[in-house]
Amino acid sequence: MAHSAHSGNVRSAFIILLYLLIQNMYCFAEESSNRLFRIAQVKYSIEGKTKISALEKDLSWDLDRIFSSVYQLDAYLQKQRQQLINKKVFKSVLTNYHVVNSEGLILDIEVIVDLEDSWTMIPLPIYTYDNNLGLIMGLGMDYKNVGGTLSDFDFSSYYSDTKSEITGNWTDFRIGSHLYDFRFNQLWETVKSTDSNGNIDLEYSYIQSEIRMSIEIPIIPWLNYSARPILRWPYSYSFMTNTTGESNSSFSRSGLNPAYNHIIEWDRVNWIGSLRQGINASIENELEYSTQNNQVILWLDGNFKTYIYTPIISYNLRVSSFYYYNDFKINAADRLRGVLDYKLSGEYGFFLNQNFPFNVVSMDKIGDLQLSPFIDIGYVGELAQDFTKKDIQYTTGLSIIVFPALLPSISLNIDTGINLQDTSETEISISSTLYF
């Protein structure tokens, strides 16, 4: 009997304690829902080199905003956290907060951002293969978050039988509210194109030096405008084949050629582990003046990309097009995995690319192994030619992608595609960047 009475007392005490706990939680939630919130200060706990000044400029905390509910506050903090996650330079990003002043109607809170930097200076020996360029050998360096400033620098130098290149990019260095990029490029390239029968009717080589500066101007959240003045100097043209009926000079642009490139882009894509969710849309235009031919060359390029995430299998879609005036796009099959790039060239084109990525292996300390079947559809033509359905290209294939946990800023990709109109034609590409 004594044991039963003791058990009953314990149960009663537990029920009372649980009731008081639930009541307190309810009262706190009810009180919080009736209170306003304001971020009074932000503190950072950083394991690594990232500078607080760079974080402050990038995140631009709205310290004047009044949040009408705890849910609105949480949504804002999640947006700020996701902005850092999307940079792919941190092992972990955590945010939390606590009240520092509860007097009055507005609760002042202190936000704490907890960051752990990843290793971001990555020397990359380049030893890859591409059906278009053949064996590619060289050396590169990818340095994200340079000196903790959240700006990036990359350098690459490689050689192949048809293309050699030295490129340096310093991107996302911030002055005020604007982001700036600077690019230098030295290129040696062999250009090919084919006729309607698939035979090479044009082949030439040239050398080109280029410098470019870019400024990104925010318009509204997620919508930015970038202006890019460019100076190009192509020279040393050498023609091996030209049976197009056009003179060699019509393909040559020797001289110092100024250009202006600009792009307006909506980017609301978030990373969820090694997968993505969101929408990206852009329209890009470039005007170049050819001093040799005394003419203006214009091109337009439009892209719409959507990423739909599910825990089992995701869906990525890109719809894109281009148009050239006083010129044509070479290597226009670069948006079709399974058709060699030089096999298509033209004044306009339309493309649809679909990926179906899913993680096969996912290990926190090691990384993710991802498979991504794909289907590509595209058409490239000239204004003087009639559109025909038989010229639509269809390809399919598989991408194998590795995302190393210790190096979140890079991925290792092997894309293998097959041309469904000519199954003897395949394309293999090994790279460290995602296709789209």
C-alpha positions as CSV (number, residue, x, y, z in Angstrom):
1,M,0.0,0.0,0.0
2,A,2.8,2.4,0.9
3,H,4.5,1.7,-2.4
4,S,1.2,2.4,-4.3
5,A,0.8,5.7,-2.5
6,H,4.4,6.7,-3.2
7,S,3.9,5.9,-6.9
8,G,0.7,7.9,-7.0
9,N,2.5,10.9,-5.4
10,V,5.2,10.7,-8.0
11,R,2.7,10.6,-10.9
12,S,0.8,13.6,-9.4
13,A,4.0,15.6,-9.0
14,F,5.0,14.8,-12.6
15,I,1.6,15.8,-14.0
16,I,1.7,19.1,-12.0
17,L,5.2,19.8,-13.2
18,L,4.3,19.1,-16.8
19,Y,1.2,21.3,-16.5
20,L,3.3,24.2,-15.2
21,L,5.9,23.8,-17.9
22,I,3.3,23.8,-20.7
23,Q,1.5,26.7,-19.1
24,N,4.8,28.7,-19.0
25,M,5.6,27.8,-22.6
26,Y,2.1,28.9,-23.6
27,C,2.4,32.2,-21.7
28,F,5.8,32.9,-23.2
29,A,4.6,32.1,-26.7
30,E,1.5,34.3,-26.1
31,E,3.6,37.1,-24.7
32,S,6.1,36.8,-27.5
33,S,3.4,37.0,-30.1
34,N,2.1,40.2,-28.6
35,R,5.6,41.8,-28.4
36,L,7.7,43.5,-31.0
37,F,11.4,42.7,-31.6
38,R,14.4,44.7,-32.7
39,I,18.0,43.7,-33.3
40,A,20.1,45.8,-30.9
41,Q,23.4,44.3,-31.8
42,V,25.1,41.4,-33.6
43,K,28.1,39.5,-32.3
44,Y,30.3,37.0,-34.2
45,S,32.0,33.9,-33.0
46,I,34.4,33.0,-35.9
47,E,36.7,29.9,-36.0
48,G,38.9,31.0,-38.9
49,K,40.1,34.0,-40.8
50,T,36.8,35.7,-41.9
51,K,36.8,39.3,-40.9
52,I,33.8,40.8,-39.0
53,S,34.0,43.9,-41.2
54,A,33.5,41.8,-44.4
55,L,30.5,40.0,-42.8
56,E,28.9,43.3,-41.7
57,K,29.2,44.7,-45.2
58,D,27.8,41.6,-46.8
59,L,24.9,40.9,-44.5
60,S,23.9,44.6,-44.0
61,W,21.9,44.0,-40.9
62,D,18.7,46.1,-40.7
63,L,19.0,47.4,-37.2
64,D,16.1,49.8,-37.6
65,R,13.5,47.2,-38.5
66,I,10.8,46.3,-36.0
67,F,9.7,42.7,-36.2
68,S,6.0,42.1,-35.4
69,S,6.4,38.5,-34.3
70,V,9.0,35.9,-33.3
71,Y,8.2,34.1,-36.6
72,Q,9.1,37.1,-38.6
73,L,12.3,37.5,-36.7
74,D,13.2,33.8,-37.2
75,A,12.5,34.1,-41.0
76,Y,14.9,37.2,-41.2
77,L,17.7,35.4,-39.4
78,Q,17.2,32.3,-41.6
79,K,17.6,34.5,-44.7
80,Q,20.8,36.0,-43.3
81,R,22.1,32.5,-42.4
82,Q,21.3,31.2,-45.9
83,Q,23.2,34.0,-47.5
84,L,26.3,32.8,-45.8
85,I,25.6,29.2,-46.6
86,N,25.3,30.0,-50.3
87,K,28.9,31.3,-50.3
88,K,30.1,27.7,-49.9
89,V,33.1,28.8,-47.8
90,F,32.0,27.8,-44.3
91,K,31.9,24.3,-42.7
92,S,29.1,25.5,-40.5
93,V,26.9,28.5,-40.0
94,L,24.7,28.9,-36.9
95,T,22.6,31.8,-35.6
96,N,20.9,32.3,-32.3
97,Y,19.7,35.2,-30.2
98,H,18.6,36.3,-26.7
99,V,16.8,39.3,-25.2
100,V,19.1,42.0,-23.8
101,N,16.4,44.6,-22.9
102,S,12.8,43.6,-22.2
103,E,11.5,47.0,-21.0
104,G,8.8,48.6,-23.0
105,L,6.8,47.1,-25.9
106,I,9.9,46.4,-28.0
107,L,12.2,43.6,-27.0
108,D,15.8,44.3,-27.9
109,I,17.8,41.2,-28.8
110,E,21.4,40.3,-29.4
111,V,22.1,38.0,-32.4
112,I,25.1,35.7,-32.3
113,V,26.5,34.3,-35.6
114,D,28.7,31.3,-35.1
115,L,30.9,30.5,-38.1
116,E,33.6,27.9,-38.9
117,D,35.7,28.6,-42.0
118,S,36.6,25.8,-44.4
119,W,39.9,25.4,-46.2
120,T,39.5,27.7,-49.3
121,M,43.0,28.0,-50.8
122,I,43.1,25.1,-53.2
123,P,45.9,24.4,-55.7
124,L,44.5,22.4,-58.5
125,P,46.7,20.4,-60.9
126,I,44.7,20.4,-64.1
127,Y,44.7,17.0,-65.8
128,T,41.4,16.4,-67.4
129,Y,39.8,15.2,-70.6
130,D,37.3,16.8,-72.9
131,N,36.1,15.5,-76.3
132,N,36.3,19.0,-77.6
133,L,39.7,20.0,-76.3
134,G,41.3,16.6,-75.9
135,L,43.7,16.1,-73.0
136,I,44.0,19.2,-70.8
137,M,47.0,19.7,-68.6
138,G,47.9,22.7,-66.5
139,L,47.9,24.3,-63.0
140,G,45.3,26.3,-61.2
141,M,44.6,27.9,-57.9
142,D,41.2,28.6,-56.4
143,Y,41.3,30.9,-53.4
144,K,37.8,31.7,-51.9
145,N,37.4,34.2,-49.1
146,V,40.7,35.9,-49.8
147,G,42.2,37.0,-46.5
148,G,38.8,36.7,-44.8
149,T,37.3,39.4,-47.0
150,L,34.7,37.2,-48.7
151,S,36.2,38.1,-52.1
152,D,37.5,35.3,-54.4
153,F,40.6,34.9,-56.5
154,D,41.3,32.1,-59.0
155,F,44.1,31.5,-61.5
156,S,44.4,28.9,-64.1
157,S,46.9,28.0,-66.8
158,Y,46.3,25.0,-69.1
159,Y,47.3,23.6,-72.4
160,S,45.5,21.4,-74.9
161,D,46.0,20.7,-78.7
162,T,43.2,23.2,-79.6
163,K,43.1,25.7,-76.8
164,S,45.5,27.1,-74.2
165,E,44.6,29.8,-71.7
166,I,45.9,31.8,-68.8
167,T,43.2,33.4,-66.7
168,G,43.1,35.4,-63.5
169,N,39.9,36.5,-61.7
170,W,39.5,38.6,-58.6
171,T,35.7,38.6,-57.9
172,D,33.3,40.0,-55.3
173,F,35.6,42.6,-53.7
174,R,33.3,45.1,-52.1
175,I,33.5,48.9,-52.1
176,G,30.5,50.4,-50.3
177,S,27.3,48.6,-51.4
178,H,28.8,47.5,-54.8
179,L,30.7,44.4,-55.7
180,Y,33.6,44.6,-58.2
181,D,35.3,42.0,-60.4
182,F,38.6,42.2,-62.3
183,R,39.6,39.7,-65.0
184,F,42.7,39.1,-67.1
185,N,42.7,36.5,-69.9
186,Q,45.4,35.4,-72.4
187,L,44.0,32.9,-74.9
188,W,45.3,30.8,-77.8
189,E,42.5,28.9,-79.6
190,T,41.7,26.9,-82.7
191,V,38.2,27.6,-84.0
192,K,36.2,25.0,-86.0
193,S,32.8,24.9,-87.6
194,T,31.0,22.4,-89.8
195,D,28.7,22.6,-92.8
196,S,25.2,21.0,-93.0
197,N,26.8,17.6,-93.8
198,G,28.9,17.7,-90.7
199,N,32.2,18.4,-92.6
200,I,34.6,21.0,-91.3
201,D,34.3,24.0,-93.5
202,L,36.2,26.5,-91.3
203,E,39.3,26.1,-89.1
204,Y,41.6,28.9,-87.9
205,S,43.6,29.8,-84.9
206,Y,44.3,33.2,-83.2
207,I,45.7,34.7,-80.0
208,Q,43.7,37.1,-77.8
209,S,44.4,39.3,-74.7
210,E,41.5,40.6,-72.7
211,I,41.0,42.7,-69.6
212,R,37.6,43.3,-68.0
213,M,36.2,45.1,-65.0
214,S,32.7,44.6,-63.6
215,I,30.6,46.4,-61.1
216,E,27.4,44.9,-59.6
217,I,24.7,47.3,-58.6
218,P,21.8,46.0,-56.4
219,I,18.3,47.1,-57.6
220,I,16.0,45.3,-55.2
221,P,16.6,42.2,-53.1
222,W,17.8,39.3,-55.3
223,L,17.9,41.5,-58.4
224,N,21.2,43.0,-59.6
225,Y,22.6,44.8,-62.6
226,S,26.2,44.3,-63.6
227,A,28.1,46.6,-66.0
228,R,31.4,45.2,-67.6
229,P,33.6,47.4,-69.8
230,I,36.0,45.2,-71.8
231,L,39.1,45.7,-73.9
232,R,40.1,42.9,-76.3
233,W,43.1,42.5,-78.5
234,P,42.8,39.5,-80.9
235,Y,45.8,39.0,-83.3
236,S,47.9,36.4,-85.2
237,Y,45.1,34.9,-87.2
238,S,46.0,31.8,-89.2
239,F,43.5,30.1,-91.4
240,M,43.9,26.4,-92.2
241,T,40.5,25.8,-93.9
242,N,37.8,28.1,-95.2
243,T,35.3,26.7,-97.7
244,T,32.4,28.8,-96.3
245,G,32.3,31.2,-99.3
246,E,33.2,34.1,-97.0
247,S,36.6,35.8,-97.0
248,N,39.1,35.2,-94.2
249,S,38.8,38.9,-93.1
250,S,35.1,38.4,-92.3
251,F,36.2,36.0,-89.5
252,S,39.2,38.1,-88.3
253,R,38.9,40.9,-85.8
254,S,42.5,42.0,-85.4
255,G,43.1,45.2,-83.5
256,L,42.2,46.8,-80.1
257,N,38.4,46.2,-79.8
258,P,36.4,47.9,-77.0
259,A,33.3,46.1,-75.7
260,Y,30.5,46.7,-73.2
261,N,28.8,43.8,-71.5
262,H,25.9,44.1,-69.1
263,I,23.6,41.7,-67.4
264,I,20.5,41.9,-65.2
265,E,20.0,38.9,-63.0
266,W,17.4,37.6,-60.5
267,D,19.1,35.1,-58.3
268,R,17.1,33.4,-55.5
269,V,18.8,30.0,-55.4
270,N,19.7,28.4,-52.0
271,W,21.9,25.5,-51.3
272,I,20.5,22.6,-49.3
273,G,23.5,20.5,-48.6
274,S,24.8,19.6,-52.1
275,L,21.4,20.3,-53.8
276,R,19.7,23.5,-54.7
277,Q,16.3,25.1,-54.6
278,G,15.1,28.3,-56.2
279,I,15.0,30.4,-59.4
280,N,17.6,32.2,-61.4
281,A,16.8,34.3,-64.4
282,S,19.1,36.6,-66.4
283,I,19.4,38.6,-69.7
284,E,22.9,39.4,-70.9
285,N,23.9,41.7,-73.8
286,E,27.2,42.6,-75.3
287,L,28.3,45.3,-77.8
288,E,31.7,45.1,-79.4
289,Y,33.3,47.4,-81.9
290,S,35.5,45.6,-84.5
291,T,38.2,48.1,-85.5
292,Q,39.3,46.0,-88.4
293,N,35.8,45.6,-90.0
294,N,34.5,48.9,-88.7
295,Q,31.3,47.3,-87.4
296,V,29.4,46.8,-84.2
297,I,28.8,43.2,-83.1
298,L,25.9,42.5,-80.8
299,W,24.7,39.4,-79.0
300,L,21.9,38.6,-76.5
301,D,21.7,35.7,-74.2
302,G,18.8,34.7,-72.0
303,N,18.7,32.1,-69.2
304,F,15.9,30.8,-66.9
305,K,16.9,28.2,-64.3
306,T,14.8,26.5,-61.7
307,Y,15.9,24.1,-59.0
308,I,13.3,22.0,-57.3
309,Y,14.5,20.1,-54.2
310,T,13.1,16.9,-52.7
311,P,14.9,14.6,-50.3
312,I,14.7,11.7,-52.7
313,I,15.4,13.1,-56.2
314,S,15.5,16.7,-57.3
315,Y,14.8,18.4,-60.6
316,N,16.9,21.1,-62.3
317,L,15.8,22.9,-65.5
318,R,17.5,25.5,-67.7
319,V,15.8,27.2,-70.6
320,S,18.2,29.4,-72.6
321,S,18.6,31.1,-76.0
322,F,21.0,33.4,-77.8
323,Y,21.0,35.8,-80.8
324,Y,23.9,37.3,-82.7
325,Y,24.0,40.3,-85.0
326,N,26.8,40.9,-87.5
327,D,28.4,37.6,-86.2
328,F,27.6,34.0,-85.3
329,K,28.2,31.9,-82.3
330,I,30.9,29.3,-82.6
331,N,31.0,26.2,-80.4
332,A,27.2,26.6,-80.0
333,A,26.7,23.0,-79.0
334,D,28.3,23.8,-75.6
335,R,24.8,23.6,-74.1
336,L,24.2,20.1,-75.4
337,R,26.0,17.3,-73.5
338,G,26.5,14.6,-76.2
339,V,27.2,16.9,-79.2
340,L,30.8,18.1,-79.8
341,D,30.8,21.9,-79.3
342,Y,32.1,22.8,-82.8
343,K,29.5,20.8,-84.6
344,L,27.0,23.6,-84.2
345,S,27.3,27.3,-85.0
346,G,24.7,29.9,-85.9
347,E,23.0,33.2,-85.4
348,Y,20.5,32.1,-82.9
349,G,19.7,29.1,-80.7
350,F,17.3,27.6,-78.2
351,F,18.1,25.0,-75.5
352,L,16.4,23.0,-72.8
353,N,18.5,21.2,-70.2
354,Q,17.1,18.9,-67.5
355,N,18.9,17.3,-64.6
356,F,17.6,14.8,-62.1
357,P,20.2,14.8,-59.3
358,F,20.1,12.6,-56.2
359,N,22.6,11.7,-53.6
360,V,23.8,8.1,-53.6
361,V,26.2,8.5,-50.6
362,S,26.1,11.3,-48.1
363,M,28.5,11.3,-45.2
364,D,29.0,14.4,-43.0
365,K,32.8,14.1,-42.6
366,I,33.5,12.9,-46.2
367,G,31.0,14.5,-48.5
368,D,28.3,13.6,-51.0
369,L,28.4,11.3,-54.1
370,Q,25.7,12.4,-56.5
371,L,24.3,10.9,-59.7
372,S,22.4,13.1,-62.1
373,P,20.7,11.7,-65.2
374,F,20.1,14.4,-67.8
375,I,18.2,15.2,-71.0
376,D,19.2,18.0,-73.3
377,I,17.3,19.5,-76.3
378,G,18.6,22.2,-78.6
379,Y,18.3,23.9,-81.9
380,V,20.9,26.3,-83.6
381,G,20.1,28.0,-86.9
382,E,20.6,31.0,-89.1
383,L,18.1,33.7,-90.1
384,A,18.5,32.9,-93.8
385,Q,17.6,29.2,-93.3
386,D,14.2,27.7,-92.7
387,F,13.5,26.0,-89.4
388,T,13.3,22.2,-89.7
389,K,12.4,19.7,-87.0
390,K,15.2,17.3,-88.1
391,D,17.8,19.9,-87.0
392,I,16.6,19.7,-83.4
393,Q,19.3,17.9,-81.3
394,Y,18.4,15.5,-78.5
395,T,21.0,14.1,-76.1
396,T,20.9,12.2,-72.8
397,G,23.5,10.9,-70.4
398,L,24.7,10.8,-66.8
399,S,26.7,13.1,-64.5
400,I,28.7,11.8,-61.6
401,I,29.5,14.5,-59.1
402,V,31.5,14.5,-55.9
403,F,31.1,17.2,-53.2
404,P,34.0,17.0,-50.7
405,A,33.0,17.9,-47.2
406,L,36.3,19.6,-46.4
407,L,36.2,21.7,-49.6
408,P,32.6,23.0,-50.0
409,S,33.6,25.5,-52.6
410,I,34.4,22.9,-55.3
411,S,32.9,19.9,-56.9
412,L,34.4,17.2,-59.1
413,N,32.2,16.3,-62.1
414,I,32.2,13.7,-64.9
415,D,29.6,14.3,-67.6
416,T,29.0,11.6,-70.2
417,G,26.4,12.3,-73.0
418,I,25.2,10.6,-76.1
419,N,23.7,12.1,-79.2
420,L,20.4,10.4,-79.7
421,Q,20.3,11.3,-83.5
422,D,23.7,9.7,-84.0
423,T,24.4,7.3,-81.1
424,S,28.0,6.8,-82.3
425,E,28.7,10.4,-81.1
426,T,29.4,10.8,-77.4
427,E,30.9,13.5,-75.3
428,I,32.8,13.2,-72.1
429,S,33.8,16.2,-69.9
430,I,35.7,16.1,-66.6
431,S,35.7,19.4,-64.7
432,S,35.5,21.1,-61.3
433,T,32.4,23.2,-62.0
434,L,28.7,22.3,-62.3
435,Y,27.1,22.3,-65.8
436,F,24.5,24.8,-64.6
